[in-house]
Amino acid sequence: MIFLRRNILFPCKGRARQILSIVVILVLVGWSQFSNSESMNLDFLILDLKEWVGAELNVSSGAIKVPPLDARTRVGYCDAPLFDFPFANRKTIRARCKSPQWQLFFRISVGNLDSVVIAKKNILAGEIFTELNVAYGSARRSIRGAILDIESVLGKEARSDINVADVILKTKVAETVVVYKLKQTVPEGALLDPENTVSFRMNVSNAPPNAFRGPLDLVDKKARQRLHVNKILLNSDILVYSQVVVVSKNISAGTLLDSSMLTLKKIDSSKVVRDQITNIEGLEKRETTRALKAGEPLRLSDTQTALLIKKGDTVVISIGKKGKLMVSASMTALENGRFGQQIKVRNNDSGKVVRGIVSGKNAVEGI
């Protein structure tokens, strides 16, 4: 381990040469220690991610699967990583760190053959099973009649009351559901009136898979198209809005995104695609992959991690922690680098080639 006395960083003469000497010492003697810590940082980050996802989705962290990242990706130490679902499908997790600043995207999958479906909260008899009240969980022992596939219960009704955290059993799932039929024709765009519907039960196998199941609180809900008398009301018949990120001005391909060119807008939920971006925060380190017109919704496929360093650029590499001992030096990039990627840089005085993680425009953090 290398110990540096603080007073060696502040001599009257030869300060730049001593800084470069320190970098070389760190590279030659301590570089493997930094490299070994990368995998530990990633391991701890994934553990924190699984705990966060488990709490958000009310599932066992052991049921959450995280595929390996690109081999070039390196993770710096972070005291307090932040997590969120940046897209509507909730299959992608964004991990961010404010100091040092970085972000990573993880694809996850939840549930396996050992998982069962459990109640996220108390469910009353007649209540519809949705993603808000059921989720995957782990059973301590094999339970006869347990529901293993969450899709098989969504949209169906509870036959009797179910307590929070209870395993959903097949005997608790009703084979009939309540649907609603219109008494009178409703024009396109007109408000849906609960008094204009009548409810009745249908066998699950005969009911439309997208049938509206209630509740009948339809205040400010409008008909998406003209709905005829006696029609069974479908979810797709009701106009619902979702908030997404749209570009506020015309931008060209390769543009580095910032908040001044983005805004939030409510659009028809039926037009929301799987990779629709719903949160502006964290997009400042991404760039567009194609030209976009003002008002156009922004998708994940429209962006990529920004190219912040080009081969041949002069970059500043820093080693240490902010607020503590920091060593910086100018070097030359030997390859292109995007935010969060590992690249090679060369010390032009010594010719030594080292690696670092791209942290900003022409900025690299030592590893």
N, C-alpha and C positions, 0 to 999 in steps of 0.2 A: 504494500500500500504506500502511496506517495503522500507525504505531509508537506504543505507549503506554508512558510511563514508569511504573514500578510505584508511585512515590511519589505519583502523583496519585490513587491509590485510597484513600489513608489521611490525608486532611486532618482537622483538628480540627472544622471546621464545614462544613455543606453537603454531607456525604458522599452522601446519597441523591440530591440534585439532580445531582451530578457523575456518579454511576453512570448515571442516566437520560440524561444528555448523551452519555455514551460510547455507549450503545445507539443513540441517534439518529445519531451519527456513523457507527457501523458500518453502520447501515441505509442511510444516504444515500450513503456513499462506497464501502463495501466489500461491499455485499450481492451484487453480481453475481459477485464472486470466490467467495463461498460457494456461490452457485447453480451456477456452472460446475463446482465441485468435486463436486457431487452425482452427475452422470453419470459422472465419472471413478471415484468410489467404487464405483458400481454395476458399471462395466466391470471393475474390478479384482476385485470380489467374484465376478462370474460366471466370470472366468478361474480364480480359486482354486477355485471350486465344480467346474468342469469337471475340473481337475487331481485334485481329491479323488475325484470320482465315477469318473474313469478308473482311479485306483489301486485303488479298492474293487471295481470290476466288471471290472478288467483289460481295459479297452477304450481305444481312442484318444480323447483329449479332443476331437479334431475330429469324432468321431461323435456327440457329445452335443449335443442341441438343447435350448435353454432359451427358451420363449415369453416375450414381453415382459410386464412386470408392469403393474399398474394405474398409470395416469399420475400419480395422486396420491401414489404411494409414493416416499419419499425415503430415501436410505441415508447414514447418517453414517459418518465415517472409523472404521475399526477396525484396530488393530495385529495382532490374532490372531483372525480369525473361526473359529468352530467349526461343523462340519457333521455331520449324522447323518441316517439314514433313520428318521423318526418312525413310519412306518406299515409294515404287513406287505408291501405290494405293491412297495416299493422304487422307486416311480415319483415320489415326492415327497421333496424334499430340504429340510431345515430348516437355515438359516444363522443363527447366533447370535453375539452379541457381549456380552462381560461388562462392558466399559467402553469407551464408553457402552453401557448395556443396551438391546438391541433384538433382534428376531428376525424373519425373513422365511421364507416357504414358496415353493419353486419346484417346478413340475411339469417333468419332463424326459422326453425320449425318446432312445433309443439305437439306433443302427444305421440305415443307409440303403443304397441300391443299390451304393454303392462299398465297403461294408464286407463282410468275410468272417468266417466262424466260425473261431476259433483255439482251441488247447488252452491252458487256464489253468495246467495242470501236466502232468507225464508221465502218459499214459493207457496202461494195459496192454491187450493183446488180450483181448477178452471183457468188458471193463469197460463199464458203462452210461454213456452220455452224459447228464450232468445240468448244471444251472446252476452246480454247484460245480467242474466241470472244463472247461467250454467257455464262450466269451463272444465278443462281437463285437470285431473288430480291423480295422486298415487294412492292406491289401496294397500293397506298393510298385509292383507291376505286376500286370497281369491274369493270373490263374492258371486254367488250364483245369481244369474239374471241381471248382472250389472250392465249398463249401457257403455260400450267401448267407443262408439263413433258419435261424436257430437252432432254431426249432420243428420243423424237418424232421428233426433228429437226436436231439432229447431223447427218452430212453427206448429208443433203439436201442443196439446194441453196437459196440464197436470191432473191426474185422476183424483188425487188427494193432497193434503198439505205435506210439504217437504221442508225439513229444517236446514238451515245453512250448514254447509260442509257434508251433508248426507250424500251418499252415493245414489245416483238416479237409477232406479230399478225399472225393468220392463213393465212390471205390474203397476208402476206409478204413472205410466204414460197412457193417456186415453187414445182410443182408436177413432174417435169422432172429434170434430172441431166445429166451432161456431163460425159461420160466415155471414156476410151481410149482402142484402139485395136491395136495389133501388126501387122506390115506390113510383118515382116520376123521372122523366128524362132531365138530365143536367147539362146545360150548354157548356162548351169549352170555356175555361177560365172562370166559371161561376164558383162561388163558395159552396162547399159541401155541407149540407144541413143534416145533423144527426136524426132529425125528425123525418127525413126523407128516406130512411133505411129501415129494413126489417131483418131481424136476425133469425137464423135457424141452424140446425146441426146437420153435418154431412160426414160420411165416412171419410177417413183420411185419404184413402186410395182414390176416392172420387172427387175430392175437393181440388180446385185449381192450386198448383204448388205456390203461386204468388198471390193467393187470396188474402185480402185485408182481414186481419183478425181483431182489430180494435186496439186500444179503447176508442170509444166514439167521441173523443175530444177533437173535433175537426175544426176548431176555431182557426181562421185564416188559412185553411187548407183548400186549395182550388183544384178543379177538375183539369187534368192534363189535356183531355180531348172531350168531345161530346160523348156523354154516357147515356145509353138508352134505358128506358124503363125495364125492370126485372133483371137487369144485368147484375151479376155477382161482382161486388166491388173488389178490385185488385189493388195491390200496392202500387203498381205501375200506373194506375188511373189517377193517383194523387200526386200533385206537383209538390216536390220537396226540394229545398235548396241546401247546398253544401258550400262552405267557404274554401276557396283555393287561391293559390298564388298566380297572378297574371303579370305580364310585363306592361309597364305603363308608357313605354315608348318603343319605337322601332329600334332593334339592335341587330348587329351583324354577328355572324359566326365567329367564335373566338373571343367574344367580349367577356371581360372579367365582371362578374355580377356584383352589384351593391344595392343597398336598400333604396337608393334614390330612383332606381329604374324598375322597382317591383312594388306591387300593392296587392291587397286582399280583395276578393270579389266573390259574391254569392252567385252560384250557377245551378242549373238544373242537375239534381243528383244523378239522374240517369245518364248524364253526359260525363260524369267523373270516371276517369280511367284508373287502372290499378296503380300506375306509378305517378299519379297526380301529386304534386307537391302542395302541402297545406300549411307550411310554416316558413316564414321568411328567414328567421334566425338561422345562422350557420351557412348561408349560401354565399357569403363573401369570399370564400376560398374555392368557388367553382366558376367555370366559364361555359358559355353556350357552344353547342356543337353544330348549330344551324342558325340561319337568320330567323328572327321572330318579329311579328307585327304587334303593335300596341294593342292591348286587350286580349292577347292570346294566352291561354292558360299554360303554365310552365310544368313540364313533366321531367321526371328523373332522366329519361332517355334524351332530353334536350340539353343536358348538362354533363360535364365531366370535371374531375378535379383539375384545378387551374394549373397551367404550365407557368411556374414562377421563376424557373431558372433555365437558361439555355446553355448548351455546351460552349465553353469559352468565356462565359460571364465571370467577372470578378465577384466573389461572394465573401461574406463575413461568416466565419465559423466560430461558434461560442461553445465553451465547455464550462459546466457548473450550474448553479441555481441562482435565479434572480433574487436579489436581496442578500446574497452571500458571496462567496468568492467566485468571480467570473473571469474567464480568460478568453480573449477574442483575437482573431488574426484574419488577415485577408488572404484568400487562396483563389485558385482558378478551378471552375467547374469542368469536369472531364466528360459530362453527359447531361442530357436534359433531365429536369426534375420537376415533378408535380408535388403539391402540398402533401406532406406525410410520407413521401417516398424517400428511400435511401439512395444516395448518389455518391460517386467518388469525386474528391477534390484534391488538388495538388498544391503543396507548399512550394512556391516558385523559388524560394531561397535554398531550401534543402533538397528539393525534388521528391520529398516524401509524399506518397499518395495515401490518403485516409478516407474514411467514410463518414457521412453525416446525414441527418434527416432534414428535409426541406421544411422550414418553419414559416417562411414568408418570402416576399420578393427579394431575391438575391441574399437570402439569409438561411443558414444551416446550423443545426445543433449537433454537437459532437455526440457520438455514441460509444 
